[in-house]
């Protein structure tokens, strides 16, 4: 069984499902998993923080083409929704500054377009702290490896 701690106050644990697939390759910077959920989808499941509709996923090439300073957001289990500037993209990592806190690892990382819809770009890695930039892995390669798609709203 897989449990999560959710909400800004770390409410939990709440059982969300069973791990059905896991792909780890540290040398390639790949760490992803597939869960079979036990919960019925919430009506706002296709929205970030229950408010921002998800419109799709950006490819790695599109993310790497973003200009430094582009606002990058995450929806942390402990921090909630917060945004900060893109600093740089590396071959396997998106570096940005939001001052996320411990417990936000695994959170969705996204952009908010002019239409107030979220475009998903990554998964928060949890490299946070006073001296480190926040970091995320690219989302599209994980989806491809697992053979799944994002449901949009």
Buried (B, 14 or more C-beta within 10 A) or exposed (E): EBEBEBEEEEEEEEEBBEEEEEEEEEEEBBBBBBBEEEEEEEEEEBBBEEEBBBBEBBBBEEBBEBEEEBEBBBBBBBBBBBBBEBBEBEEBBBBBBBEBBEBBBBBBBBBBEEEEBBBBBBBBBBBBEEEEBBBBBBBBBBBEBBEEEBEBB
